[in-house]
Amino acid sequence: MNCDEFVELVTAYLDGALEPAVEQRFAEHLTECDGCDRYLEQIRTTVAALGQLPEQGLAADARDRLLAAFRDWPAG
C-alpha cells in the first residue's frame, strides 16, 4: 500500500469498515510510514475536536455553504 491509498482509506479504517485483508495492508503500511502515522493521529485529533462542537453551533446558511463547497470535493 502506498501513502495515497492509505489516505483514501483512513475514514473507512476509523469506522471499522475495511475488509480484513485491506485492514492488514493498512496496518502494515502504518508501521512502516512515519508520515502516515502522523496523518492518522491528526485525523483522530480532528475528529475528536469536532465531536466536541455543539450541534447547533453553525448557522443554517453557513452549513449550506460548507455542504455546497464540499459536495463536489473529489471531482474538483
Long-range contacts (C-beta under 8 A, 24 or more apart in sequence): 1-25, 1-26, 1-28, 1-29, 2-29, 3-29, 3-33, 3-35, 3-36, 5-29, 6-30, 6-33, 6-36, 6-39, 7-36, 7-39, 10-39, 10-40, 10-43, 13-40, 14-43, 14-44, 14-47
